[in-house]
Amino acid sequence: MEIINRRQRMASLSKKIRRENKTVGFVPTMGALHEGHLSLIVEARQMCDVVIVSIFVNPAQFNEKEDFNKYPRDLTADAAILANYQVNYIFAPEAQEIYGENFSTYVYVENLTETLEGASRPGHFRGVATVVTILFNTIRPDFAFFGQKDAQQVAVIQRLTTDLGFDTEIVVAPTIREETGLAMSSRNARLSAEERQRAAVIFQSLRQAKIAYRGGERNASRLAEIVRQTIEAEPLARIDYVSAVDAATLAPIERIAENPVLIAVAARFGNVRLIDNIILNKKQ
């Protein structure tokens, strides 16, 4: 396993790999690796000849400087974990390597980025779309792996990949959860023991909505209200949003018909903001 810091070196290696007709699987991360990341890497290892994992805390997608500064960084620990998963290369550039002097070109995906996380975190998806474009241009992966927990991010990247003509297939893996049902996230480490336990109410609320859906409820507002009321019953929780939208377009819906529907949640426990979601009526 080799750790690469320079963008040009990463691009040269990627070209060499493609000349050898090997398939490249790419897992973009911001480090602080957990089982969710590792599930993506296992999937990539099974599907591809070469696996590249990026570790880059992207300043362009943080709305609050304090949040960016607090984000955990330990490349040595992350590399030790990845050594056990047959990762071929770690791409771990500094910010200056990605955003050079006088950097002024950004990628903006219309329609998908103004709601949900986009409304709560203005500019977040511009940062995500820009860095993913740079990483895809550098690595040119055959497959890129993302987790369902970040459902809006997945929709944005799928649209970006199609619109900009990247020859990369986006693979979406299921959300990995802690024993309580809490979706795994690097942010979970910042929760107190009590907050971490209580935050399981997010998954419980989504599960209640799924039960109601299976029982015949098709009114999207009512399903969202089930989620909201369940979370509001937890004193430590502060809801940012609960929304039921079309899973592909992220447009609000009134009733669940043929298309898959995303019920998405963001809530705070203490100073930590958590997101989660489920997809109803998912095509098998």
C-alpha positions in Angstrom: 0.0 0.0 0.0 1.4 3.4 -1.0 0.3 6.8 0.4 0.3 9.5 -2.3 0.2 13.2 -1.5 0.7 14.7 -5.0 -2.1 15.0 -7.5 0.2 14.6 -10.5 1.7 11.4 -9.0 -1.9 10.0 -8.5 -2.9 10.9 -12.0 0.2 9.2 -13.5 -0.4 6.0 -11.5 -4.0 5.9 -12.6 -3.0 6.2 -16.2 -0.5 3.4 -15.8 -3.2 1.2 -14.2 -5.6 1.8 -17.0 -3.0 1.0 -19.6 -2.7 -2.4 -17.9 -6.5 -2.9 -18.4 -7.1 -3.1 -14.6 -10.4 -1.9 -13.2 -10.1 0.9 -10.6 -12.4 1.2 -7.6 -12.4 4.5 -5.8 -13.7 5.2 -2.2 -13.6 8.9 -1.4 -13.4 9.7 2.4 -12.5 12.4 4.8 -10.7 10.0 7.1 -11.8 9.1 10.6 -12.6 5.7 9.1 -15.4 3.5 10.5 -17.3 0.4 9.5 -19.4 2.4 7.0 -16.3 3.3 5.1 -14.8 -0.2 5.4 -18.0 -1.7 3.9 -17.4 0.4 0.8 -13.8 -0.7 0.6 -14.8 -4.4 0.9 -17.2 -3.9 -1.9 -14.6 -2.2 -4.0 -12.1 -5.0 -3.3 -14.6 -7.6 -4.5 -15.4 -5.7 -7.7 -12.1 -4.2 -8.8 -8.5 -5.0 -9.5 -7.1 -1.9 -7.8 -8.6 0.0 -4.9 -7.8 3.7 -4.2 -9.1 5.4 -1.1 -8.8 9.2 -0.7 -8.5 10.8 2.6 -9.1 14.5 2.3 -11.0 16.8 4.7 -12.5 19.1 2.1 -12.6 22.7 3.4 -14.9 23.8 0.6 -17.9 21.7 1.9 -17.8 23.0 5.5 -20.1 25.9 6.4 -18.6 26.5 9.8 -14.8 26.9 10.3 -15.2 25.5 13.8 -16.7 22.3 12.4 -13.9 22.0 9.9 -11.2 22.6 12.6 -12.8 20.0 14.9 -13.1 17.3 12.2 -10.9 14.4 13.4 -7.7 13.8 11.4 -5.3 10.9 12.0 -3.8 9.6 8.8 -1.5 7.2 10.6 -4.4 5.5 12.3 -6.5 5.4 9.1 -3.6 4.0 7.1 -3.1 1.3 9.7 -6.8 0.3 9.3 -6.6 0.3 5.5 -3.5 -1.9 5.5 -5.8 -4.7 6.6 -8.2 -4.3 3.7 -5.9 -4.8 0.7 -6.1 -1.1 -0.4 -3.5 -0.4 -3.1 -3.2 3.4 -2.8 -4.2 6.1 -0.3 -4.5 9.5 -1.9 -4.1 12.0 0.9 -3.3 15.4 -0.5 -3.1 18.7 1.3 -5.7 21.4 0.6 -3.2 23.4 -1.5 -2.7 20.4 -3.8 -6.4 20.3 -4.6 -7.2 24.0 -4.5 -4.1 25.7 -5.9 -3.3 29.4 -5.8 -6.1 31.6 -7.1 -8.4 28.7 -7.4 -11.7 30.0 -8.8 -13.6 27.2 -10.6 -16.5 25.5 -8.8 -19.1 22.9 -9.9 -22.7 23.6 -9.1 -25.5 21.0 -9.6 -28.8 22.8 -10.0 -32.1 21.7 -8.5 -30.7 18.9 -6.3 -28.7 21.1 -4.0 -31.1 23.7 -2.7 -33.2 21.6 -0.4 -32.6 19.4 2.7 -28.9 19.6 3.4 -28.5 22.3 0.8 -31.0 24.6 2.6 -29.4 24.0 6.0 -25.8 24.2 4.7 -25.6 26.7 1.8 -22.6 26.0 -0.5 -22.0 22.6 1.0 -22.8 20.7 -2.2 -20.9 23.1 -4.3 -17.8 22.1 -2.3 -18.8 18.4 -2.6 -19.4 18.6 -6.4 -16.1 20.5 -6.9 -13.9 18.1 -5.0 -15.5 15.0 -6.5 -15.0 16.4 -10.0 -11.3 17.0 -9.2 -10.9 13.6 -7.7 -12.7 11.9 -10.6 -10.5 13.8 -13.1 -7.4 12.8 -11.2 -8.2 9.1 -10.6 -10.6 8.3 -13.5 -12.1 5.4 -11.6 -14.2 2.7 -13.2 -16.4 2.5 -10.1 -16.8 4.9 -7.2 -18.4 3.8 -4.0 -20.7 5.9 -1.7 -23.0 5.1 1.2 -26.8 5.4 1.2 -26.6 7.5 4.5 -25.6 10.5 2.4 -28.6 10.1 0.0 -28.6 13.6 -1.2 -24.9 13.6 -1.9 -25.4 10.4 -3.9 -28.1 12.0 -6.0 -25.9 15.0 -6.6 -22.9 12.9 -7.6 -25.0 10.6 -9.9 -26.3 13.7 -11.7 -22.8 15.3 -11.9 -21.3 12.0 -13.3 -24.0 11.8 -16.0 -23.9 15.5 -16.9 -20.2 15.9 -17.1 -19.7 12.6 -18.9 -17.5 10.8 -16.4 -17.0 7.1 -17.4 -17.5 6.1 -13.8 -20.2 3.9 -12.4 -21.6 5.0 -9.0 -22.1 2.1 -6.6 -24.4 2.9 -3.6 -24.0 0.6 -0.5 -26.5 0.3 2.3 -26.1 2.4 5.5 -24.0 0.7 8.2 -25.4 1.1 11.7 -24.3 0.7 15.2 -26.1 -1.9 17.4 -28.7 0.7 18.5 -29.5 1.5 14.9 -27.7 4.8 14.8 -26.1 5.4 11.4 -22.4 5.2 11.5 -20.7 8.6 11.1 -17.4 10.1 12.0 -19.4 12.7 13.9 -20.7 10.1 16.3 -17.4 10.2 18.2 -18.3 13.7 19.3 -21.5 12.6 21.0 -21.5 12.0 24.7 -22.4 8.4 25.8 -25.9 9.5 26.6 -26.4 11.5 23.4 -25.1 8.5 21.4 -27.6 6.2 23.0 -30.5 8.7 22.7 -29.6 9.5 19.0 -30.9 6.0 18.1 -34.4 7.6 18.1 -33.6 8.8 14.6 -33.5 5.3 13.2 -36.4 4.3 15.4 -38.5 7.1 13.9 -37.6 6.0 10.3 -38.5 2.4 11.2 -41.9 3.5 12.5 -42.5 5.2 9.1 -41.5 2.1 7.3 -43.9 0.0 9.4 -46.7 2.5 8.6 -45.9 2.3 4.9 -46.0 -1.5 4.9 -49.3 -1.2 6.7 -50.7 0.8 3.7 -50.0 4.4 4.5 -49.2 6.3 1.3 -49.6 9.9 2.4 -46.0 11.3 2.4 -46.8 14.1 4.9 -48.3 11.6 7.4 -45.2 9.4 7.1 -42.9 12.4 7.7 -45.1 13.4 10.7 -44.6 10.0 12.2 -40.9 10.5 12.0 -41.1 14.0 13.4 -43.3 13.1 16.4 -41.1 10.2 17.3 -38.0 12.3 17.4 -39.7 15.2 19.2 -40.5 12.8 22.0 -36.8 12.6 22.8 -35.8 15.7 24.9 -32.2 15.8 23.8 -33.1 15.9 20.1 -33.5 19.2 18.1 -34.9 18.6 14.6 -33.4 20.5 11.6 -35.7 18.9 9.0 -37.9 15.9 8.2 -38.8 15.6 4.5 -40.4 13.1 2.2 -39.2 13.6 -1.4 -38.7 11.8 -4.7 -35.6 9.7 -4.2 -34.1 10.7 -7.6 -35.2 14.3 -8.1 -35.5 15.3 -4.4 -38.8 17.1 -5.3 -41.4 17.1 -2.5 -44.3 14.6 -3.0 -47.8 14.3 -1.6 -48.4 10.6 -2.1 -46.2 7.5 -2.7 -47.0 6.0 -6.1 -44.6 4.2 -8.3 -41.3 6.0 -7.8 -39.0 5.4 -4.8 -39.4 7.9 -2.0 -36.7 9.2 0.3 -37.6 10.2 3.9 -34.7 12.2 5.1 -33.9 13.5 8.6 -31.4 15.9 10.2 -31.3 16.4 13.9 -28.9 17.8 16.5 -27.9 16.1 19.7 -25.8 18.6 21.7 -23.5 20.3 19.2 -23.5 17.4 16.8 -25.7 17.3 13.7 -26.7 13.9 12.4 -28.4 12.8 9.3 -30.2 9.6 8.3 -32.8 8.4 5.8 -34.8 5.5 4.4 -36.0 4.8 0.9 -39.6 3.5 0.5 -41.0 1.7 -2.5 -37.4 0.9 -3.6 -37.2 -1.1 -6.8 -35.6 -4.5 -6.3 
